[in-house]
Amino acid sequence: MTAAHALIPVKALGLAKSRLAHVLDPGTRATLVLAMLDDTLHAALAVEGLAVTVITTDADVAALAVGAGAHTLADPPAVDTAGTAVDPLNAALAAAARRVRSREPGVDLVALHADLPALRPAELSAALTAAREVGRAVVVDHTGTGTSALLHCTAEPLHPLFGPDSAHRHVRAGARPLAGDWPGLRLDVDTVADLEAATAHGVGPATAAALGRIGWPMPVRHPDFR
């Protein structure tokens, strides 16, 4: 049995990173999404005792995930048992959490963004250690309003509340905000400014290579990245 299980939802590549559309064409955005996922996966899988499931319907995303050593799970229908429409991201995470815990009862859960190219394994490991002291915890992203990781170290069902102002909603629902100095874990990439901040901090090799191919100012990869 694993000590913890990370759940990483990933949109179909054609829908991803629309806020970069004014600087990157669809094919380049898809390449960048896969590269950031690759670096995120390798950082997460380097954490001792952490398994990873990628939730997606995209064949290219699933292939990359399996190649990295992660499990995959298709998105569930975006309706509840009564046929009412639900938020697809939160529904996917909740369904994946139920699936994982049906096989591994009581395993700690981490709902994690797929676009954390500057993530260091030590950051995620430290966040997990801190979360186990409080039960339910949230890592607030670099904007101060979003959630880059939701950590669930209790026996209760996972109840994700991703979307606008998700950090505050998770806190109001009982998650403890963690105060660790984890810039890579907090730096999810949605905008050009986010990407510039990530490259300044130092991204993983897949993202660095992708950015190099498209002519982005070459980021510095720290030698202790993995």
N, C-alpha and C positions, 0 to 999 in steps of 0.2 A: 504494500500500500504506500502511496505517496504521502508526504506530509502536507502538501498543499497543491492546489490545481488552479492554474490561471486560465481564464476564459477571455479570448480575444475576438471580438466581432469585426468582420471586414466586409464592407460594401462590395458590390460588383464593381469591377475596375472602371467601367464606363461612367459610373456615378460618383466616383471618388474625387475629392479635392477640388470641388467646383470653384472655391475661392482663389485657386491658382490659375483659373482658366484664362485670365487676361495676360499671363506671362508664359504659360506652358500649354502646348497643344494636347489633345486627349491622349495620344500615344505616349507622349513624354510624361504626362501625369500618371498614367498607368505604370510606366516603368519606375517612376519615383515611389509610388505607393508600394510596389512589390519590394523595392530596395529597402524602404523604411521598415516594412514588415519583417524582412529578412534579418535586419539588425535587431529589431525588437525581439524576435523569436530567439535569436542566438543569445542575447543578454538574459532573457527569462529562463531559457533552458540551461544556462550556466549556473543558476541558483540551485544549490543542493536540495534535493527532495521536492522540487517543483516540476509538476507535469503541466503541459499546455494543450488546450484545445482551441483551435481556430474555428469560428462559426461563420460559414460563408456558403454561398451557392455558386461562387465563381470558380471555374475549373482551374484557372491559372493560379489563383490564390491557394486553393486546396493542394495543388501539386507542390507548390513551394513549401507549404506547411509540412506536408508529409516528408518531403526531402530534408527538411531541417530537423525532423524527429518529433513533430507535434502530432496530435490527433486532430481530426476534423469532424465537423458536425454541420449538416445543412440547416439553414434558417428554418424555423417553424413557421406555419401560417400566421399572419399578423391578425389573428382573431382569437378570442378566448373560447372557453368551452360552451358559452352561450351564443357564440357567433358574433359577438361585439368586437368591432375593430379596436386594436390596442397598438401602443407604440411599438414598432417592429424591433428596434434596438433593445429595449427593455424586455420585450417578450422573448427575444432570442437568448438573452443572457439568463433570464429566469428558467427557461426550458433547458438550457445547457447545464445550469446548476443542478436542476432536478435529475438530469440524466447522469451527471457525474456522481452525485451523492447516492443514487440508486445502486451504483457499483461500489462506491467507497463511502459508506455512511460516516458523517462527521468530519470529512476532510475539509480543511480550510480552503476558502475560495478567494480568488482575486479577479475582479473584472478589470481588464487592462486595455488601454488604448493600443491600437496597432501602429500608430505613427509616432514612435518614441525613438528616433534614430540616435539620440545622444544618451540613451539609457545605459547605465553601468550595472552589472549584476549585483554589486555590493549595495547599491541604492535600494533595489527591490528586496534584497535579503534583509536589509535593515528595516525597511517598512513593514515587512512581514513580522519580524521580531517585535516591533513596537505595537503592531495591531493585535498580536496575541496577548498583550498585557491589558487591552481594553475591550476586546471582543469584536466590535464593529468600528471600522475606521475608514477615513477618506484621505487621499492625497490630493489636495487642491492644486490645480494646474497653475501655470505661470501668469495667467490672466487674473487669478484671484476669484473667479466665479465658476470655473469648470472643474470637472473631476478627471484626473488622469488615471487614478486607480481607486477602486472600491474594494476594501479588504474585509472579509467576512469570516471571523474566527469563532463563530458560535454555532449551535445546532439548529438555529432558526433558519427558515427558508430565506434565500437571497431575494431581496426586494430592491432591484436597481431603479434609480430615478434619474437616468441620464437625460440630457436635453438642456434647454436654456436654464442658467442659474443652478445647475445640478449640484454644485458643491454645497450651497446653502440648503437645498432640499434634502440632500443626504444628511447634513448635520441636524436639520430639524427632525428627521426621522430617527435620530439616535446615533449616527456615526460620529466618532471622535476625529476631528481634524488633526493630522499628524504634522509635527513641526520640524521634521528632519531636514537637513541641508542636502537635498537631493535634486539638483537642477536638471539632470538628465531625465529623471522620472517625472518631473513636472512640465517638461517641454514637449508637449504634443504639437504637431505641425499642421496648421490649417491655412496660414497666410504667408505671404512673402516675408513679413517681419519675423514670423515664427521660424521660417526656414533659415533666415539670416542669423537669428539667435542660436539655432541649433548648430549651424556650421561654425560659428564663432566659438561655441563651447567645445566642439569636437564630436563628429558623428562616426558611426560605424563604417566598416569597409564597403559594404554594399551601397550605402547611400553616398559615400564619398566617390565611388566609382561611377554611379549614375549621374551625379552632379558634374563630375569631370567630363563625361561624355557629352553633356548638353552645354558645356561652356560656362557653367556656374563658377564663381570664384572658388578655387579649390579649398575645401575645408582641411583643417589639421586634425588628424586622428591621433589621439593620445596613445602612447605605446602601451599603457596599462588598461586599454579599453576593455579587453576581455579577460 
